[in-house]
Amino acid sequence: MNSICIYCGSSDKTKPIYLDAAYEMGKEIAQRGLLLWFGAGSTGLMGAVADGALEAGGEVIGVIPDYFNTPVLAHQCLTKLEVVVSMREQMERLMEQSDSFIALPGGYGTYKELFETLTLAQIGRHQKPVGLLNTNNYFSPLLVMIQHTQDEGFIYDEHSDLFTYTDKPAELVDALSNYHRPAGLERWMTRNDE
């Protein structure tokens, strides 16, 4: 694993506990010599995770749609900034270049990115590890919902093993480094339970 993509919120209205955790996540990535890919934002958790990595001497590459590439929204101190046409192109570039993915707390965009990444893993389009940084139990209601989804038969048991979670940045990076693809994922496509 040489790179990690971070999905996270850009809201300026979040609590300090989330900003601090994002900063520590970026710092942890940099201290391990990993390349950080993200959506290139300067605000909210996006700015905090980039600042944590940069201030720890890490390399940070941002990919941003041109309509968000403004002095207010785009981080101005990145190792490299790539400007693309659309959010679809942004997502494709981040997924293509990253060896693993971590979702930090965020809003609609973060959920979209997380679930698209998990869906593509579910159908075998990638085999990269996915993690959630469960700061302040932010994702706990979502974890309950995913368990409910499994209990009701909308996902197979092995799909709940497509991601890992913890509230500690170092533990999460360790878990991604030691990731093993769940057995039986092909059942979703073949419908063969044998």
C-alpha positions in Angstrom: 0.0 0.0 0.0 1.6 3.2 -1.2 -1.3 5.6 -1.2 -4.6 6.4 0.6 -7.6 8.3 -0.7 -9.5 10.3 1.9 -13.2 11.0 1.5 -14.5 13.6 4.1 -16.6 16.7 4.7 -15.7 20.2 3.7 -18.2 22.0 6.1 -16.8 24.8 8.2 -19.5 24.2 10.9 -18.1 20.9 12.3 -16.9 20.4 15.9 -13.2 20.6 16.7 -13.1 16.9 17.6 -13.7 16.1 13.9 -11.1 18.6 12.6 -8.5 17.3 15.1 -9.1 13.7 14.1 -8.8 14.6 10.4 -5.5 16.4 11.1 -4.2 13.4 13.0 -5.3 11.1 10.1 -3.3 13.2 7.6 -0.3 13.2 9.9 -0.4 9.5 10.3 -0.5 8.9 6.6 2.5 11.2 6.0 4.5 9.7 8.9 4.2 6.3 7.2 5.5 7.6 3.9 2.1 7.2 2.2 0.8 9.4 -0.5 -2.5 11.2 0.3 -5.1 11.7 -2.5 -8.2 13.7 -1.8 -10.7 16.1 -3.2 -8.4 19.2 -2.9 -10.5 21.2 -0.6 -9.2 23.7 1.9 -12.2 23.9 4.2 -13.5 21.6 6.9 -12.1 18.1 7.4 -10.7 18.2 3.8 -8.4 21.1 4.7 -7.5 19.6 8.1 -6.4 16.2 6.7 -4.3 17.9 4.0 -2.7 20.2 6.5 -1.9 17.3 8.8 -0.1 15.5 6.1 1.7 18.5 4.7 2.9 19.7 8.0 4.3 16.2 8.7 6.3 16.4 5.5 3.9 14.3 3.4 2.9 14.5 -0.2 -0.7 15.4 -0.9 -2.3 15.3 -4.3 -5.7 17.0 -4.8 -8.2 16.3 -7.6 -10.8 19.0 -8.0 -13.6 19.8 -10.5 -13.0 23.1 -12.2 -16.1 24.6 -10.8 -14.7 24.1 -7.2 -11.3 25.4 -8.2 -11.6 28.8 -6.5 -9.4 30.6 -4.0 -12.0 30.0 -1.3 -12.5 26.3 -1.8 -9.3 24.8 -3.3 -6.3 24.1 -1.1 -3.4 26.4 -2.2 -0.4 24.5 -0.8 -0.7 21.0 -2.2 2.2 18.9 -3.6 0.1 18.7 -6.8 -3.3 19.9 -7.9 -5.2 18.2 -10.7 -8.2 20.1 -12.2 -10.8 17.9 -13.9 -14.1 18.7 -15.6 -16.6 16.9 -13.3 -17.1 15.1 -10.0 -17.4 11.9 -12.0 -14.0 12.4 -13.5 -12.7 13.4 -10.0 -14.0 10.1 -8.5 -12.6 8.0 -11.3 -9.1 9.6 -10.9 -9.1 9.2 -7.1 -10.1 5.5 -7.4 -7.6 4.8 -10.1 -4.6 6.3 -8.3 -5.3 5.2 -4.8 -4.4 1.8 -3.2 -6.9 2.2 -0.3 -9.7 4.4 0.9 -10.7 6.0 4.2 -14.0 7.8 4.8 -13.9 10.4 7.6 -17.1 12.1 8.8 -18.8 14.1 6.1 -22.1 14.7 4.3 -23.8 13.7 1.1 -20.7 13.7 -1.0 -18.7 11.6 1.5 -21.6 9.0 1.6 -21.8 9.0 -2.2 -18.0 8.3 -2.5 -18.0 5.7 0.3 -20.9 3.7 -1.1 -19.7 3.9 -4.7 -16.4 2.5 -3.5 -18.0 -0.2 -1.5 -20.4 -1.1 -4.4 -17.5 -1.4 -6.8 -15.8 -3.7 -4.4 -19.0 -5.7 -3.9 -19.2 -6.5 -7.6 -15.5 -7.1 -8.0 -14.4 -4.0 -9.9 -11.6 -3.4 -7.4 -10.1 -5.3 -4.4 -8.7 -2.3 -2.5 -9.3 -1.9 1.3 -11.8 0.5 2.6 -12.0 2.0 6.1 -14.1 4.3 8.2 -12.6 6.6 10.9 -15.4 6.5 13.4 -14.6 9.7 15.2 -17.0 10.5 18.0 -19.1 7.5 16.9 -20.1 9.5 13.8 -20.6 6.3 11.7 -22.2 4.2 14.4 -25.8 4.8 13.2 -24.6 3.9 9.7 -23.0 0.7 11.0 -26.4 -0.2 12.5 -28.1 0.5 9.2 -25.6 -1.7 7.3 -26.2 -4.5 9.8 -29.9 -4.1 9.3 -29.4 -4.2 5.5 -27.5 -7.5 6.0 -30.1 -8.9 8.4 -32.9 -8.2 5.9 -31.0 -10.0 3.1 -30.1 -7.0 0.9 -26.4 -7.7 1.2 -24.6 -11.0 1.8 -22.7 -11.6 5.0 -19.3 -11.2 3.3 -20.2 -7.7 2.2 -20.0 -6.4 5.8 -16.3 -7.4 5.6 -15.6 -5.1 2.7 -14.7 -2.3 5.1 -13.1 -1.9 8.6 -13.6 0.8 11.1 -12.1 2.3 14.3 -11.7 5.7 15.9 -7.9 5.6 15.9 -6.0 6.7 12.8 -3.0 4.5 13.4 -5.2 1.4 13.9 -7.1 2.1 10.8 -4.0 2.4 8.6 -2.7 -0.9 10.1 -6.0 -2.6 9.3 -5.9 -1.4 5.7 -2.3 -2.6 5.4 -3.4 -6.0 6.6 -6.6 -6.3 4.5 -7.6 -9.6 3.1 -10.5 -9.7 0.6 -13.5 -11.5 2.0 -14.1 -15.0 0.6 -17.3 -15.6 -1.4 -17.7 -12.2 -3.0 -18.3 -13.8 -6.3 -21.6 -15.2 -5.0 -23.2 -11.8 -5.6 -22.5 -12.1 -9.3 -22.9 -15.9 -9.8 -25.8 -16.5 -7.2 -24.1 -19.8 -6.5 -24.2 -20.5 -2.7 -22.1 -23.7 -2.9 
